[in-house]
Amino acid sequence: MEKINVLVTSVGGFSHGSSIVTALQKSFLPLNIIGADMSPRLINSSPLKQKEVIPAACAADFIDNFIKLIKKYSIDCIFTGSEPELLKVSECADEIEANKVKIFLNNKDVITTCKNKLKCNQTLRSLGFDVPQTILVKDAEDCERINFFPAIIKPYLVTGASANVFLADGKEELRLIITYLLSKQIDIIVQEYLPYDQNEYTVGVTSLFEEPQVVSSIALRKFIEGPTSYIKRNSSVISSGITQGEFKDYNNIRKTCEEIAEKLESRGPMNIQLREIKGKVMPFEINPRFSGTTSARAMNGYNEPEFYIRRYIMHDPKAADSLVNANKGFVVKSLNEQYFKYE
């Protein structure tokens, strides 16, 4: 069988691009995987043999270089591995796909809604889902509108590995954090803290591209310990972007997340982060993309990248066989250092 040429971006370091690569390497498909990254140093951490350094997504020549790469390797399909690349490639999808390549991205409208945490929260509430109280903050005086503590302060437009996420126990601390973030010109929201008691989950929902139809889903209950612990104060805990935990059925949670994906009209991969409060599924962040947990899911038998290649490149009627929740187990993350000598 002829090999399928796959391009994955942001393959260096601790990105969800590297997680996609791991999932693809676990696949039985005849794949030729080409990796790309903007960092000439981080790209060395990727196990791939074929690797290319490309400009950052914000660079004026990013798309031109991206298309050159597609032509050079006769790429059949593309997976983006970082937030900036997801947004840029989504904006230029028609121009890129004119080169007879399939981009595995969610619908542009879904990306726009979900990448704005305030808009996403408001949309979910209007659709009848339970969500934490969320207030837009434009200046320090808006602190007077906050009557729930502890409170989470975080950016609502720019995301990435829990950067600039803070926890405030009272008005004085809240005002201090808000003043600092606004001085850095960071657009922020204040959100109700959802109590933690082994009740945080990350759920992947896989939908078709041609219509907002859910194929399957998988849920992992997070272990917030070791590298996953981000902020711990008294009984308040915020987890980092490093996900580890256990896979089980969690049918109730998966059902709600599938309903969320359907009502948002998701077309493609979606990752929902939530806490279960008194039996209620309360999502606090939705990413319309593959996740850093993609590799762990593949280890558990649920290989999302493989499914999309089988369905849309190979036109395999049994593609859904790649989305199996066959195993019950847990996954842990560790950080490994690699050393490279200058030539």
LOGU-169697 format. One record per residue (C-alpha): residue number from 1; x, y, z negated; residue in three letters. Coordinates in steps of 0.001 Angstrom, whole numbers, plus 500000, padded with zeros to 6 digits. Each point is the difference from the previous one (the first is absolute). Example, Ala and Ser with C-alpha at 12.3 -4.5 7.8 and 13.67 -1.06 7.14 Angstrom:
<recs>
[rec 1; [512300; 495500; 492200]; 'ala']
[rec 2; [501370; 503440; 500660]; 'ser']
</recs>
This chain:
<recs>
[rec 1; [500000; 500000; 500000]; 'met']
[rec 2; [501268; 503468; 500891]; 'glu']
[rec 3; [501049; 502088; 497016]; 'lys']
[rec 4; [497883; 502943; 498849]; 'ile']
[rec 5; [501997; 503210; 499520]; 'asn']
[rec 6; [498966; 501728; 496787]; 'val']
[rec 7; [501159; 503431; 498822]; 'leu']
[rec 8; [499854; 500808; 496278]; 'val']
[rec 9; [500948; 503457; 498726]; 'thr']
[rec 10; [501463; 500982; 496607]; 'ser']
[rec 11; [501563; 496583; 499487]; 'val']
[rec 12; [502723; 501258; 497660]; 'gly']
[rec 13; [499834; 500227; 496230]; 'gly']
[rec 14; [496890; 499401; 497929]; 'phe']
[rec 15; [497344; 500896; 502585]; 'ser']
[rec 16; [496820; 498257; 501068]; 'his']
[rec 17; [501791; 499691; 503344]; 'gly']
[rec 18; [502436; 497548; 498414]; 'ser']
[rec 19; [497016; 498147; 498517]; 'ser']
[rec 20; [498463; 499651; 503479]; 'ile']
[rec 21; [503311; 498589; 501273]; 'val']
[rec 22; [500021; 497374; 497231]; 'thr']
[rec 23; [496433; 498958; 500886]; 'ala']
[rec 24; [500890; 499733; 503707]; 'leu']
[rec 25; [503070; 497913; 499212]; 'gln']
[rec 26; [497763; 497560; 498127]; 'lys']
[rec 27; [497813; 499621; 503074]; 'ser']
[rec 28; [500110; 496958; 502303]; 'phe']
[rec 29; [499597; 502285; 503046]; 'leu']
[rec 30; [502771; 500395; 502641]; 'pro']
[rec 31; [500983; 503535; 499027]; 'leu']
[rec 32; [502907; 502231; 500943]; 'asn']
[rec 33; [499923; 502659; 497258]; 'ile']
[rec 34; [501729; 503339; 500576]; 'ile']
[rec 35; [500408; 502312; 497022]; 'gly']
[rec 36; [500254; 503780; 499974]; 'ala']
[rec 37; [500781; 502483; 497248]; 'asp']
[rec 38; [500932; 503658; 499741]; 'met']
[rec 39; [502800; 499247; 497534]; 'ser']
[rec 40; [503294; 498675; 501431]; 'pro']
[rec 41; [500780; 498707; 496472]; 'arg']
[rec 42; [496698; 498462; 498874]; 'leu']
[rec 43; [499597; 498137; 503290]; 'ile']
[rec 44; [502951; 497815; 498997]; 'asn']
[rec 45; [497892; 498442; 497244]; 'ser']
[rec 46; [497671; 498445; 502574]; 'ser']
[rec 47; [500703; 496327; 500824]; 'pro']
[rec 48; [499071; 500582; 503650]; 'leu']
[rec 49; [502690; 499537; 502651]; 'lys']
[rec 50; [498568; 502598; 502384]; 'gln']
[rec 51; [499781; 503407; 498324]; 'lys']
[rec 52; [499836; 503556; 501304]; 'glu']
[rec 53; [500313; 503379; 498317]; 'val']
[rec 54; [497248; 502406; 501080]; 'ile']
[rec 55; [499208; 503632; 499104]; 'pro']
[rec 56; [497718; 500840; 497092]; 'ala']
[rec 57; [496283; 500142; 500790]; 'ala']
[rec 58; [500064; 503783; 499538]; 'cys']
[rec 59; [502709; 500456; 502655]; 'ala']
[rec 60; [499013; 501583; 503305]; 'ala']
[rec 61; [501509; 497100; 501960]; 'asp']
[rec 62; [498515; 497189; 497893]; 'phe']
[rec 63; [497355; 498893; 502519]; 'ile']
[rec 64; [502396; 500207; 502966]; 'asp']
[rec 65; [502535; 497804; 498201]; 'asn']
[rec 66; [497249; 497695; 498806]; 'phe']
[rec 67; [498807; 499410; 503559]; 'ile']
[rec 68; [503589; 499451; 501197]; 'lys']
[rec 69; [500301; 497259; 497396]; 'leu']
[rec 70; [496754; 498403; 501193]; 'ile']
[rec 71; [501285; 499930; 503589]; 'lys']
[rec 72; [503491; 498800; 499034]; 'lys']
[rec 73; [498697; 496878; 498248]; 'tyr']
[rec 74; [496777; 499517; 502004]; 'ser']
[rec 75; [498044; 500252; 496752]; 'ile']
[rec 76; [496637; 498218; 499852]; 'asp']
[rec 77; [498758; 501316; 496661]; 'cys']
[rec 78; [500907; 502472; 497263]; 'ile']
[rec 79; [499727; 500117; 496211]; 'phe']
[rec 80; [500731; 503316; 498256]; 'thr']
[rec 81; [501706; 499653; 496624]; 'gly']
[rec 82; [499746; 503471; 498457]; 'ser']
[rec 83; [497382; 502693; 499381]; 'glu']
[rec 84; [501546; 502719; 502235]; 'pro']
[rec 85; [500361; 497577; 502920]; 'glu']
[rec 86; [496457; 498706; 499544]; 'leu']
[rec 87; [498614; 503532; 500277]; 'leu']
[rec 88; [502182; 501023; 502941]; 'lys']
[rec 89; [499439; 496799; 501983]; 'val']
[rec 90; [496261; 500248; 499308]; 'ser']
[rec 91; [499956; 503523; 501451]; 'glu']
[rec 92; [501833; 498851; 503143]; 'cys']
[rec 93; [498472; 496524; 500327]; 'ala']
[rec 94; [498607; 500540; 503515]; 'asp']
[rec 95; [503351; 501199; 501347]; 'glu']
[rec 96; [501823; 497056; 498401]; 'ile']
[rec 97; [497493; 497319; 501010]; 'glu']
[rec 98; [500177; 501223; 503604]; 'ala']
[rec 99; [503246; 497982; 500024]; 'asn']
[rec 100; [497991; 496753; 499756]; 'lys']
[rec 101; [500719; 499505; 496325]; 'val']
[rec 102; [497564; 499256; 497160]; 'lys']
[rec 103; [500277; 502112; 496830]; 'ile']
[rec 104; [498656; 498329; 496880]; 'phe']
[rec 105; [498495; 503080; 498344]; 'leu']
[rec 106; [496655; 500702; 498398]; 'asn']
[rec 107; [497468; 502345; 501557]; 'asn']
[rec 108; [501178; 503633; 500101]; 'lys']
[rec 109; [496896; 501269; 498154]; 'asp']
[rec 110; [500518; 497458; 497218]; 'val']
[rec 111; [503662; 501016; 499694]; 'ile']
[rec 112; [499012; 503685; 499778]; 'thr']
[rec 113; [497405; 499320; 497277]; 'thr']
[rec 114; [502113; 497666; 497882]; 'cys']
[rec 115; [503224; 501997; 500137]; 'lys']
[rec 116; [498137; 502901; 498372]; 'asn']
[rec 117; [499388; 498600; 496497]; 'lys']
[rec 118; [497444; 502697; 499171]; 'leu']
[rec 119; [497989; 499401; 503182]; 'lys']
[rec 120; [500241; 496237; 499506]; 'cys']
[rec 121; [498708; 500262; 496425]; 'asn']
[rec 122; [497098; 502206; 501096]; 'gln']
[rec 123; [499159; 497694; 502909]; 'thr']
[rec 124; [499948; 496891; 497796]; 'leu']
[rec 125; [497764; 501769; 497472]; 'arg']
[rec 126; [497580; 501044; 502768]; 'ser']
[rec 127; [499883; 496376; 501177]; 'leu']
[rec 128; [498908; 498875; 496542]; 'gly']
[rec 129; [503254; 498539; 498649]; 'phe']
[rec 130; [501325; 500548; 496472]; 'asp']
[rec 131; [503039; 502300; 500010]; 'val']
[rec 132; [501923; 501938; 497322]; 'pro']
[rec 133; [499086; 503660; 499422]; 'gln']
[rec 134; [502211; 502089; 502263]; 'thr']
[rec 135; [500473; 503785; 500076]; 'ile']
[rec 136; [501925; 502139; 502469]; 'leu']
[rec 137; [502437; 502346; 498242]; 'val']
[rec 138; [501126; 503196; 501705]; 'lys']
[rec 139; [501407; 501953; 497025]; 'asp']
[rec 140; [500722; 499615; 496275]; 'ala']
[rec 141; [496617; 501522; 499132]; 'glu']
[rec 142; [498339; 496916; 501449]; 'asp']
[rec 143; [501182; 498212; 496856]; 'cys']
[rec 144; [496869; 501316; 498281]; 'glu']
[rec 145; [497891; 497826; 502302]; 'arg']
[rec 146; [501678; 496826; 498745]; 'ile']
[rec 147; [498134; 498425; 497091]; 'asn']
[rec 148; [501347; 496434; 500208]; 'phe']
[rec 149; [503249; 498772; 498480]; 'phe']
[rec 150; [502342; 498265; 500563]; 'pro']
[rec 151; [500087; 501401; 503510]; 'ala']
[rec 152; [502026; 499054; 503074]; 'ile']
[rec 153; [501554; 502800; 502046]; 'ile']
[rec 154; [501130; 499049; 503489]; 'lys']
[rec 155; [500381; 501262; 503573]; 'pro']
[rec 156; [496997; 499355; 502212]; 'tyr']
[rec 157; [501514; 500554; 503436]; 'leu']
[rec 158; [503569; 498686; 499798]; 'val']
[rec 159; [500549; 496491; 498644]; 'thr']
[rec 160; [502844; 497630; 499380]; 'gly']
[rec 161; [501018; 497622; 497209]; 'ala']
[rec 162; [498129; 501920; 497265]; 'ser']
[rec 163; [502120; 503129; 500538]; 'ala']
[rec 164; [498916; 503072; 497978]; 'asn']
[rec 165; [497392; 498065; 498018]; 'val']
[rec 166; [499633; 501143; 496380]; 'phe']
[rec 167; [497902; 499203; 496947]; 'leu']
[rec 168; [498700; 502732; 497656]; 'ala']
[rec 169; [498489; 499388; 496550]; 'asp']
[rec 170; [498644; 503516; 499490]; 'gly']
[rec 171; [499435; 503489; 501448]; 'lys']
[rec 172; [503410; 501398; 499073]; 'glu']
[rec 173; [501894; 497155; 501648]; 'glu']
[rec 174; [497627; 500093; 502974]; 'leu']
[rec 175; [500593; 503720; 500565]; 'arg']
[rec 176; [503778; 499503; 499839]; 'leu']
[rec 177; [499973; 497186; 502585]; 'ile']
[rec 178; [497591; 501825; 502322]; 'ile']
[rec 179; [502096; 503185; 499877]; 'thr']
[rec 180; [503117; 498028; 500877]; 'tyr']
[rec 181; [498443; 498098; 502930]; 'leu']
[rec 182; [498289; 503066; 501453]; 'leu']
[rec 183; [503322; 501886; 499809]; 'ser']
[rec 184; [501394; 497285; 502289]; 'lys']
[rec 185; [497076; 500627; 502396]; 'gln']
[rec 186; [498604; 496511; 499435]; 'ile']
[rec 187; [496249; 499640; 500581]; 'asp']
[rec 188; [498595; 498183; 496982]; 'ile']
[rec 189; [496923; 498458; 498457]; 'ile']
[rec 190; [499266; 499055; 496397]; 'val']
[rec 191; [498395; 496615; 499584]; 'gln']
[rec 192; [498378; 498161; 497128]; 'glu']
[rec 193; [502355; 497432; 498463]; 'tyr']
[rec 194; [498631; 496478; 500255]; 'leu']
[rec 195; [500906; 497963; 496879]; 'pro']
[rec 196; [502420; 497142; 500618]; 'tyr']
[rec 197; [499489; 496513; 498592]; 'asp']
[rec 198; [501477; 497547; 502521]; 'gln']
[rec 199; [497301; 501322; 502360]; 'asn']
[rec 200; [501902; 501539; 502923]; 'glu']
[rec 201; [499762; 498388; 503431]; 'tyr']
[rec 202; [501298; 500572; 503497]; 'thr']
[rec 203; [497732; 498607; 502714]; 'val']
[rec 204; [500748; 499526; 503674]; 'gly']
[rec 205; [497024; 500093; 502347]; 'val']
[rec 206; [500589; 498839; 503578]; 'thr']
[rec 207; [497573; 501324; 502640]; 'ser']
[rec 208; [499756; 499732; 503777]; 'leu']
[rec 209; [501196; 502866; 502199]; 'phe']
[rec 210; [497146; 499978; 502502]; 'glu']
[rec 211; [497285; 500333; 497348]; 'glu']
[rec 212; [499830; 500644; 496239]; 'pro']
[rec 213; [499573; 496326; 499132]; 'gln']
[rec 214; [501821; 498477; 497024]; 'val']
[rec 215; [501740; 496704; 500748]; 'val']
[rec 216; [501286; 499229; 496520]; 'ser']
[rec 217; [501593; 501471; 496871]; 'ser']
[rec 218; [502481; 499125; 497267]; 'ile']
[rec 219; [500372; 501337; 496451]; 'ala']
[rec 220; [502977; 500145; 497666]; 'leu']
[rec 221; [499674; 500919; 496310]; 'arg']
[rec 222; [503019; 502097; 499130]; 'lys']
[rec 223; [502494; 499223; 497274]; 'phe']
[rec 224; [500947; 503436; 498706]; 'ile']
[rec 225; [503344; 499100; 498508]; 'glu']
[rec 226; [503647; 500327; 500928]; 'gly']
[rec 227; [500435; 502092; 503182]; 'pro']
[rec 228; [496214; 500398; 500356]; 'thr']
[rec 229; [499617; 502052; 496816]; 'ser']
[rec 230; [500075; 503698; 500857]; 'tyr']
[rec 231; [498610; 501991; 497072]; 'ile']
[rec 232; [499253; 498452; 496629]; 'lys']
[rec 233; [498704; 502227; 497241]; 'arg']
[rec 234; [498029; 498630; 497085]; 'asn']
[rec 235; [497425; 497814; 501778]; 'ser']
[rec 236; [500184; 501912; 503302]; 'ser']
[rec 237; [501803; 498359; 502917]; 'val']
[rec 238; [500617; 501099; 503591]; 'ile']
[rec 239; [501493; 497451; 502362]; 'ser']
[rec 240; [502655; 500748; 502596]; 'ser']
[rec 241; [499966; 499203; 503696]; 'gly']
[rec 242; [501780; 496712; 499239]; 'ile']
[rec 243; [497354; 497260; 499982]; 'thr']
[rec 244; [500211; 496606; 498366]; 'gln']
[rec 245; [497321; 497781; 498527]; 'gly']
[rec 246; [497809; 496939; 500475]; 'glu']
[rec 247; [497784; 498767; 502814]; 'phe']
[rec 248; [496651; 498425; 499137]; 'lys']
[rec 249; [496526; 500125; 501564]; 'asp']
[rec 250; [498695; 503188; 498319]; 'tyr']
[rec 251; [496916; 499643; 502197]; 'asn']
[rec 252; [498042; 502831; 498372]; 'asn']
[rec 253; [502791; 502505; 500526]; 'ile']
[rec 254; [500676; 498830; 503548]; 'arg']
[rec 255; [496295; 500282; 500884]; 'lys']
[rec 256; [499848; 503649; 498891]; 'thr']
[rec 257; [503212; 500835; 501860]; 'cys']
[rec 258; [498661; 498384; 503165]; 'glu']
[rec 259; [496864; 502145; 499652]; 'glu']
[rec 260; [502206; 503089; 499628]; 'ile']
[rec 261; [501926; 499121; 503170]; 'ala']
[rec 262; [496770; 499415; 501924]; 'glu']
[rec 263; [498363; 503255; 498881]; 'lys']
[rec 264; [503158; 501967; 500785]; 'leu']
[rec 265; [499904; 498264; 503418]; 'glu']
[rec 266; [503536; 498715; 499622]; 'ser']
[rec 267; [501507; 498562; 503169]; 'arg']
[rec 268; [503262; 498326; 499101]; 'gly']
[rec 269; [501972; 499455; 496782]; 'pro']
[rec 270; [498937; 501693; 496758]; 'met']
[rec 271; [501389; 499874; 496472]; 'asn']
[rec 272; [497820; 500976; 497019]; 'ile']
[rec 273; [501399; 500698; 496528]; 'gln']
[rec 274; [497544; 499865; 497123]; 'leu']
[rec 275; [499300; 499332; 496368]; 'arg']
[rec 276; [497012; 498004; 498811]; 'glu']
[rec 277; [498178; 501882; 497227]; 'ile']
[rec 278; [497161; 498208; 498182]; 'lys']
[rec 279; [499283; 497887; 503041]; 'gly']
[rec 280; [500157; 502960; 502400]; 'lys']
[rec 281; [502527; 500070; 502840]; 'val']
[rec 282; [501496; 503508; 499968]; 'met']
[rec 283; [502434; 500731; 502856]; 'pro']
[rec 284; [502458; 502827; 499393]; 'phe']
[rec 285; [501999; 499767; 503232]; 'glu']
[rec 286; [499426; 498580; 503466]; 'ile']
[rec 287; [502735; 499608; 502612]; 'asn']
[rec 288; [498768; 499160; 503533]; 'pro']
[rec 289; [503120; 498032; 500853]; 'arg']
[rec 290; [502081; 496970; 499153]; 'phe']
[rec 291; [501308; 499911; 496453]; 'ser']
[rec 292; [503188; 499361; 498085]; 'gly']
[rec 293; [498145; 496851; 498922]; 'thr']
[rec 294; [499760; 498709; 503600]; 'thr']
[rec 295; [502995; 497700; 499484]; 'ser']
[rec 296; [498649; 498621; 496712]; 'ala']
[rec 297; [496641; 499299; 501645]; 'arg']
[rec 298; [501769; 498106; 502790]; 'ala']
[rec 299; [501778; 497894; 497363]; 'met']
[rec 300; [496540; 499161; 498674]; 'asn']
[rec 301; [498799; 498914; 503450]; 'gly']
[rec 302; [498300; 503261; 501051]; 'tyr']
[rec 303; [502090; 501409; 502865]; 'asn']
[rec 304; [498383; 503190; 501343]; 'glu']
[rec 305; [502640; 500921; 502636]; 'pro']
[rec 306; [499871; 496452; 501352]; 'glu']
[rec 307; [496199; 500172; 500258]; 'phe']
[rec 308; [500053; 503210; 502055]; 'tyr']
[rec 309; [502630; 498650; 502408]; 'ile']
[rec 310; [498107; 496732; 500445]; 'arg']
[rec 311; [496699; 501780; 500680]; 'arg']
[rec 312; [501066; 502989; 502090]; 'tyr']
[rec 313; [503194; 498867; 501746]; 'ile']
[rec 314; [499491; 496246; 500285]; 'met']
[rec 315; [496161; 500139; 500100]; 'his']
[rec 316; [499927; 496960; 497735]; 'asp']
[rec 317; [496396; 499043; 499016]; 'pro']
[rec 318; [501366; 498474; 496778]; 'lys']
[rec 319; [501891; 503129; 498921]; 'ala']
[rec 320; [498042; 500213; 496736]; 'ala']
[rec 321; [501808; 496833; 498881]; 'asp']
[rec 322; [502848; 502362; 499065]; 'ser']
[rec 323; [497815; 501573; 497289]; 'leu']
[rec 324; [499848; 497227; 497439]; 'val']
[rec 325; [499740; 500395; 496222]; 'asn']
[rec 326; [501231; 496430; 499562]; 'ala']
[rec 327; [502383; 500579; 497114]; 'asn']
[rec 328; [499560; 501179; 496439]; 'lys']
[rec 329; [503201; 501431; 498607]; 'gly']
[rec 330; [501877; 503117; 499045]; 'phe']
[rec 331; [502679; 502127; 501580]; 'val']
[rec 332; [502743; 502040; 498317]; 'val']
[rec 333; [502173; 502708; 501513]; 'lys']
[rec 334; [503690; 500560; 499404]; 'ser']
[rec 335; [502476; 502546; 501301]; 'leu']
[rec 336; [503095; 498674; 501791]; 'asn']
[rec 337; [503071; 502057; 500809]; 'glu']
[rec 338; [501894; 499574; 503249]; 'gln']
[rec 339; [503504; 501242; 500704]; 'tyr']
[rec 340; [501327; 500933; 503449]; 'phe']
[rec 341; [503591; 500889; 500836]; 'lys']
[rec 342; [500715; 502847; 502395]; 'tyr']
[rec 343; [501544; 498735; 503225]; 'glu']
</recs>
